[in-house]
Amino acid sequence: MRRSRFTIVGAAGALFALPALAQVAATVTDAPTAAEVAAAFPERAKAAGVSGAVALNCTVTRHAGLSGCVAVGEEPRGYGFAAAALRVARSIKVADGRDAQVLVPVNFSTEVLKPGFTAVTPKWTATPTAADFQATIPKHENGPNDIRVTLVCDVQAGGTLSGCVVDREMPAGQGFGEAVLALAPKFKVEPWSAEGQPVVGAKVRVPVRYDLKPVNQAAR
């Protein structure tokens, strides 16, 4: 008998980042899509192939929108990123309560201009449970203990995933990729990443690790 542990592995990626600021980060519930952010990308920056990032300090309205936004950080300056971020903020809604002061990051990566843009740091709002994994994982006597599967999926409105495919499966050919693929409907993401990237209309990578150990080893 083997004890199972399942982990949703955090994905990391290089983003154009601003220095940390002492402010409450907004909990975003609705945001522009990847296509809408691409449309708002400053023309001068687009022509130069320059990425940028903006931090907005905003007040939450009674309808969960943002008002009175001020750019408190912009890198690099001179490309119109702050003005573009203020336009993007009009479509953002948050769950932080009326009159709350929140920090909203807006990241303009040139990657969003390319087909198949992938949001590298999605914030998961729902994932399968350990019981879900246990019910779907293939059972192999004396099988592998360390299993890694990565899906690549499209993000739909509401944060649900669709069109998922197995991008990586180690070891391959034993059904672990198909098992994670069957659980794709149980994953859900926020519409805005922690770094201020659009998630709806983008692709996300879903890295999952199965850690299977015999009970006598797991107890050590």
C-alpha atoms as one frame of an Amber mdcrd trajectory, in Angstrom:
protein
   0.000   0.000   0.000   1.257   3.462  -0.831   0.485   6.851   0.626  -0.159
   9.611  -1.898   0.630  13.291  -1.830  -0.417  15.602  -4.645   0.928  19.065
  -5.279  -0.044  21.841  -7.660   3.407  23.128  -8.493   3.792  26.892  -8.660
   4.907  28.068 -12.079   7.515  30.785 -12.279   8.422  33.032 -15.142  10.307
  36.189 -15.924   8.109  39.261 -15.685   8.860  42.960 -15.769   8.365  43.762
 -12.086   8.030  46.885  -9.981   9.552  47.292  -6.512   7.281  46.085  -3.707
   5.028  48.774  -2.258   3.365  48.858   1.156  -0.250  48.598   0.055  -3.055
  46.022   0.158  -3.118  44.051  -3.087  -6.530  43.935  -4.739  -8.499  40.696
  -5.016  -9.545  40.857  -8.663 -12.846  39.236  -9.643 -13.214  40.547 -13.198
 -10.582  41.921 -15.544  -9.784  42.591 -19.191  -8.902  39.632 -21.382  -5.508
  39.064 -22.937  -6.832  40.455 -26.225  -8.118  43.605 -24.500  -4.784  44.220
 -22.775  -3.000  43.699 -26.088  -5.306  46.293 -27.656  -4.433  48.768 -24.866
  -0.676  48.240 -25.250   1.018  51.630 -25.821   1.898  52.087 -29.487   5.338
  53.561 -28.782   6.272  50.626 -26.566   4.871  48.161 -29.088   6.969  49.661
 -31.883  10.100  49.505 -29.722   9.390  46.003 -28.400   9.478  47.285 -24.814
   7.656  45.680 -21.875   6.514  47.688 -18.868   4.709  47.566 -15.559   2.544
  49.960 -13.576   1.271  49.955  -9.998  -2.043  51.749  -9.485  -3.375  52.980
  -6.156  -7.179  52.949  -6.407 -10.339  53.301  -4.345 -13.003  50.600  -4.573
 -16.474  51.830  -5.568 -19.772  50.506  -4.250 -20.151  48.524  -7.470 -16.749
  46.830  -6.946 -15.063  48.917  -9.636 -12.049  51.186  -9.254 -11.983  54.981
  -9.060  -9.461  57.709  -8.386  -6.618  55.534  -9.633  -3.148  57.053  -9.487
   0.008  55.494 -10.927   2.383  55.146  -7.975   4.971  53.210  -9.958   5.786
  53.020 -13.666   8.725  51.287 -15.323  10.041  52.312 -17.755   8.753  55.842
 -18.067   8.151  57.631 -21.311   6.285  54.905 -23.199   2.734  55.607 -22.045
   2.356  52.610 -19.745   0.697  54.611 -16.932  -1.997  56.023 -19.230  -2.610
  52.572 -20.702  -2.895  51.046 -17.227  -5.500  53.633 -16.236  -7.562  52.629
 -19.278  -7.235  48.955 -18.390  -8.316  49.657 -14.794 -11.764  50.774 -15.971
 -12.623  47.132 -16.682 -11.303  45.701 -13.410 -13.574  44.707 -10.538 -12.391
  43.645  -7.106 -13.745  42.025  -3.950 -12.153  44.303  -1.371 -15.151  46.325
  -0.199 -16.373  49.834  -0.835 -13.869  52.651  -0.183 -10.975  50.231   0.338
  -7.606  51.487  -0.899  -5.968  48.822  -3.042  -2.870  48.335  -5.143  -3.528
  47.032  -8.649  -0.555  45.866 -10.727  -0.807  46.097 -14.517   1.914  44.283
 -16.422   2.417  45.001 -20.108   4.598  42.160 -21.325   5.284  42.091 -25.052
   4.385  38.391 -24.868   0.699  39.385 -24.678   0.999  40.670 -28.232   1.887
  37.199 -29.532  -0.508  34.353 -30.402  -0.739  31.717 -27.686   0.194  34.099
 -24.851   0.741  32.190 -21.598   0.051  33.770 -18.195   2.955  32.440 -16.154
   1.763  33.035 -12.582  -1.980  32.349 -12.383  -3.678  32.496  -8.981  -5.631
  29.281  -8.443  -9.050  29.693  -6.852 -10.007  26.016  -7.106  -8.024  22.813
  -7.543  -8.848  19.110  -7.300  -8.733  17.605  -3.833  -6.423  14.811  -2.745
  -9.457  12.524  -2.898 -10.038  13.556  -6.519  -6.482  12.612  -7.412  -6.692
   9.368  -5.460  -9.824   8.389  -7.368  -8.269   8.970 -10.790  -4.604   8.055
 -10.437  -3.671   4.801 -12.197  -2.767   2.027  -9.771   0.500   0.285 -10.675
   1.995  -2.364  -8.405   5.578  -1.318  -7.635   5.043   1.650  -9.937   6.946
   4.953  -9.926   6.985   7.087  -6.793   7.661  10.501  -8.329   5.288  11.502
 -11.132   5.098  14.878 -12.851   2.419  16.012 -15.266   1.972  19.420 -16.890
  -1.137  20.478 -18.773  -1.455  23.479 -21.073  -4.978  24.929 -21.115  -6.978
  27.873 -22.402  -8.680  30.078 -19.797 -12.326  30.947 -20.357 -14.496  33.663
 -18.804 -15.018  32.844 -15.145 -11.575  31.289 -14.839 -12.454  27.797 -16.038
 -10.094  25.798 -18.238 -10.736  24.332 -21.668  -8.823  22.765 -24.530  -6.307
  21.189 -22.162  -3.540  18.982 -23.513  -0.797  17.022 -21.772   2.438  18.928
 -22.347   4.662  16.835 -20.093   4.305  13.417 -18.454   7.039  11.669 -16.476
   7.070   8.714 -16.652   5.196   8.590 -19.931   2.753   5.990 -21.151   1.311
   4.894 -17.805  -1.884   6.928 -17.806  -0.873   9.691 -15.406  -1.312  12.438
 -17.990  -4.803  11.244 -18.829  -5.637  11.133 -15.108  -4.732  14.796 -14.611
  -6.455  15.724 -17.865  -9.699  14.248 -16.524  -9.440  16.598 -13.533  -9.009
  19.767 -15.611 -12.646  20.891 -15.048 -11.893  21.138 -11.316  -9.218  23.814
 -11.790 -10.124  27.496 -11.756  -8.056  30.683 -11.815  -8.496  34.360 -11.019
  -8.838  36.609 -14.089  -5.723  38.630 -13.153  -2.344  37.283 -12.082  -0.408
  38.450  -9.026   1.905  40.410 -11.335  -0.971  42.062 -13.180  -1.191  39.906
 -16.280  -4.500  39.038 -17.970  -5.484  35.397 -17.587  -8.823  35.074 -19.395
  -8.122  34.487 -23.062  -4.586  33.364 -22.271  -3.076  29.942 -21.827  -1.887
  28.596 -18.481   0.402  25.759 -17.538  -0.892  23.388 -14.872   2.062  21.570
 -13.267   1.088  18.698 -10.961   3.330  16.399  -8.955   2.324  13.006  -7.613
   4.440  11.912  -4.650   3.668   8.234  -4.048   5.485   6.385  -1.294   4.958
   3.086   0.491   3.263   3.680   3.835   6.266   2.378   5.775   8.503   4.911
   3.971   6.047   7.791   4.295   5.868   7.238   8.061   9.618   7.708   8.514
